[in-house]
Each structure stands twice: as structure tokens, then as C-alpha cells.
């Protein structure tokens, strides 16, 4: 068998070498064929120089450098497409996800599991806001998604070759890999671990990137926004009609109409909700537009040791 490890890198000059030194003894201890695929996702520092140095020392280190920063999901997808292993493990370069868990993942895979999710029992070195917001988001996503997406998991997991082939063959853009890895089905399980602090440097996952990933997760896996505002609009419209009927009855009995400002408020509220609903619909239409353009999800500038 052969194992492929896919490592997306963006401004990781301080961690790339440490990651290689940490994972090498783990992979050698497995006594199997393997490859390390580092994807340089438009780094502005010396990450690519460090990766080229590693590739010169070890021909099992393969490097793909993208033309610019396309984002972590695109970098992982690029690595998945380039991989040749029977099993593939995406993992970040910062050593927060412990490489020591890889042998346990392989054992689960040998037992017949096609997807082995790495599940975090704790998240060291992260702010309270990030922990609480991530927890709330994944629970919300699970409730509104048509597919159950495991909570407290990230991109660190083992994927069987048939899962990789299915995911990479999908034509959709803005892929939310964590959702697709569950959507494909097949036999799935978990390996639990304690997440560590970054070994060096600082996180490149800004709030903006987190929000984009959250948006991809929701709009790629759920029609909740459209249905929510549609149902809310129907409910408020019905409530407004009942209010108007009740107000009409009161006006007939008292022979005085009090409805002017009430009607204006109700119409304004309904109009606002319709605009919100249209806004969410436009997001889906924009995604259709993105698909119609059929632009590649990433562009490769250079490949080493392929």
C-alpha cells in the first residue's frame, strides 16, 4: 500500500521544517510506501524556499506551488488530485494536529473504514471566542444541513482512494471538503485526540477566512436560508392578514379606524423580509454564475519531484 500526506502551507516558513522532522519517524515506522505533498498556497515569506530544500533532501517530498493564495480548501483539493496513495491524509503544517495519530487512523482504515475523522477532544492555544464560535457553527450547520457533518472535526482525517476519486471528480466550485467527505457516505469512524498549540508562528486563519469557510459550509450543504425567510415571510403575512381582519372588526364596532400606522409597519416589515430573502436567493444565483464561469479552483506555478 501507499500513503499520501497532503500539507497545505501558507506563510509557514517557521513550521515546515519542524513538521517534516516530526512526521518522518512516524511514516518510517509504518514500513509502507509514502509521499509527502506540500502545497505552497501563495506564501509571501520563504515557505517555498524551505520546501524546495526539503525536496532536494528527500525525493518523497513533493512540492506544488500555486500562482497565488487560493485558500486552504483549494490547496487541499490540489494535493488530493496530485496524490497517488491508496489512503490520503490532509493535515495542517503547524503540528496542532498530532502526527502520532496517523498509525491509529491507518489501523481503522485497514478495518474497512473509508473515512477516518480526526476528532478534537480539546483545542489548546485557541481563544475562547474561536472555540465557542466554532462549536456553535458546527452544531448549527449540522442542524440545517441535509447531511450529518461530524462535530469537532476539521481537515485532519484519512480518506480512502475511492473517496478521494469521488470528491475530486465533482464539478462544483467552492467545495466545502468537510461536508463532501461526509456526503459521500461509505463507512466512517473517528479517532480522538487532544489538539496542541502551534509549534511556531501564528495562525493564518483570519476571521475573514473563517467567515468564508462558514459561508461555503452553509450555502454548499443547506437550503436553510431560503426556506427560513420564505417560511417567516409566509407566517408574518398570515399574521398581518389576521391583524387586519381583527382591526377591521374593531373599527366596525367602534366606528373608528386605527390601522394607518399598523398597516405601514406591517408592510415595511414584510418588505424588509422579502428583500432579505431575495438577498439570500441572490447568493445562490451568484454561485450558479460562478459555476457557469467554470474557472479553475487554483492555478499551479511549479511542481517539484513529480
N, C-alpha and C positions, 0 to 999 in steps of 0.2 A: 504494500500500500504506500501511498504518498500523501503527505500532509502539506497543505499550503497555509501560510500565515500571512494575512493581509494587514498592513500597518499604514493607515493614513497619517501624514505628517504635515503640519502647518506651523512654521516657526518653532521647530523642535531641535535646534542645534545642540542644546544642553542635554537633551534626553535620549536622542537617537543612539548614541554610543552606549549609554547605560542600559538601554533596552536590549540591544544586541548582546551585551555581556551577560545580562540576566537570563535571556531566553535560550542562549546557545547550549548551556549544560542541560537544560530541560529537554531540548529536542534531541541532543546526542544520547541522552539516557533512554529515549524511546526505541532506539535501534530500528528506525524506519527512515525511508527517504523523505526529504522535506525541502521546502523552498520558503524563503522569506521575501515577500513582495512589499517593498516600501513605496508608497505613492506620495511624492512631494507635491502638495496641493498649493502651488504658487507661493512658497515661502519667501519672505523678504530678507531673512537672515542667511546664515551659512549652512542651513539644513542640507541642501543638495550637495554641497562640498563634502560634508560628513558622510552622507550616504554613498557618494562615489568612492570615498576612501574605504568604506566597509565592503563595497562590491569588488574592489581590487584585491582585498584580503581574502574574500570568500566568494567563490562563484555561485554559491547557493543563495547569495544575496542579490536580488533583482530589484532594479530601481526604475520607476516610471515617474517622469517629471511632467506635470501638466503645464499648459501655457499660461495659466493664471489660477487664482483661487476660485474653485468651483464649489467648494463646500465639502464637508465631511462625507455626506451621503454619496455624492458623486465620486469622491475619491475611493470610497469603499467599493462602489459599484465597478469602478475601473479595475481595481485589484481583483474583484471576483471574476470579471471577464478574462483577465490575464492568467488566472490561476489554472493549474493543471492537476491539482491533488484530488484524491478520492474524497477527502474531507477538507473543509476550508474553515479557518478561524479568523474572523476580523477582530482586531484588538488595538486599542489606542497605544501610543508610544510613551505615555507618561508613567507607566507602571502602576497606575491606580488599580487596574485590573490585574490580579496576580497571575503571572505566567505559570506558577506552580500548580494551578488548577487544570492545565491542559491535559495531563495524563488521565485525570478523572473524567474529563469530557470524552476522551478517546475511548475509555472503557465503556461509557454509556453508549457511544456510537457503535462499538463492537457488539453491544447487546441488542442492536437493531433500531436505535433511535436515530431519526433523520435530522432532527434539530435538538441541540442540547443548549438551552438557555443558561447563561451565567446570571444568577440571581443575587442581588446585593442584600446582605443582612444589615449592613451599616455603610455609611458614606463618610469616611474620615476626611478632614480638611476642607469641607464644604460649608458654606454659610447656612444659617438656619432658614433664610429666605429660599435659597436654592433647593434645600431638602424638602421644605414644606410645599413649595410651588410644584416641584417635580412629582411629589406624591399625589398632590391634588389633581394635577393634569392627567396622569396616567389612570387614575381612578375615574375621572370624568370621561376620558377617551374610551375606556372600556365599556362604560355605560351607554355611550352614544354610537359606538362602532358596531357594524354588522358582524365583525369577527372579534373573538376574545383575544386581546393583546395582553400578554403576561405583565403583571405589575412588577416594579422594582428590577427591571431588566434593561439592558442597553444594547450596544452593538457587539459586546463581547459574548460570542456563542460559537458553537460548532455547527456547520451546515454540511449535510451530505451533498455529494456531487449532483444528485438529481434535483435537490432543492436549489442549488446554485444555477443549474441549467435553466430551470423554470423561471427564476427571478430575472436572470439576465436576458431571457428571451422576450420578456414583456415589453410592449411598445410604449407604454405610458412614460411621461416625463415626470419630474419632481417626485421620484419614487421615495416613499417612506418605507425604508427597508425593514424596520422593526415590525411594521404592520404586515408587510408582504410575507415575512418569514413565518408569521402565524397563519396568514391567509392560505398559504399553500397546503396546509394540513399536514399529512404524514404523521408519523409517530414522534411525539415531542416529550421532553422531560427537562429537569433542572439540575444544576449544580450550584450549591450555595457557597458564598464566600464573603469575607469582610473586605470592603473596598478601602484601599490605602490612600494616603496623601500623595500628591505628585512628587516624583523623585527629584525634580528640578524645574526651574522656570515657572511660568504662570499659565493658567488656563486660557485657551484661545476661544472658548465657548462664551461669547458675549451674550448679553441679554437679547440683542437683535437677532443673533443666530438661534438662540433658544426659541424666540417667538416665531421665527420662520419654520423651524422644525416642528413646533406645535401646530402651526397652520397646515403644514404638509400632512401631519398626522390626522387632523380633523377632516380636512377637505378631501383627502385621498381615501378615507375609510368610513366616512359618515355623511348622510344627508340630513343630519340633525338640524343645522342652521336653517335650511329652507323649511323643513317641516315644522320647526318650533315657531317661527314667526308666522307661518301660514295658519297654524292652529290658534296661535294667540290672536291673530287678526280676525279669524272667524269667531272666536269667543268674545272678543271685545265688540265686534259688530253686532252679534246677537244680544249682548248686554246693553248696547246702545239702543237697539230696537225696543227691547223690553222697557228701558228707561223712558224712551219717548212715548210708548203706549201708556205707561203709568203716569207720566207727566200730562199727557192728553186727558186722561181720566180726571186727574186732579183739577186741571184747568176747566173742564166742563162743569165739575161740581162747584168749584169756587168762582167760575166765570171770570178767571184771570189767568193769563199765560205767563209763566215764569221761565220759559225754556230758552231764551235767547243765548245767554252765556253758556248754559249747559250744552246746547247744540254745538256752539262754536268750539268748546273744549273737546267734546267727543270727536268732532270732525278732525280737529287738529291732532288728537292722539292717534286716531286711525290712520290719518295721512302720514304721520311720522313713522308708524309701524310698517306701513306699506313701503315707505322709502327704505327702511332698514331691510325689509325682506328683499326688495329689489337689489339692494347693495350686495347682499349675500348671493343672490342669484347671479349677479354680475361677476362675482369671484369664480363661480363655476364656469360661466361663459368665457372668462379670461383664460381659464385652464384649457378649455376647448380650443381657444385661439392659440395657446402655447403648443398644444399637441399638433395643431394644423401647420404651424411653422416648421415642425419636425427638425428643430436644431439639435445637434448632438449635446449630450449632457455634460461632456467635457472634451477638451482637445489635448492631445499628447504632444509634448515638445521633444522629449528624448526618452529613449529606453536603453537600459544597460543590463547585460547578461541574459538577454532573451535570445 
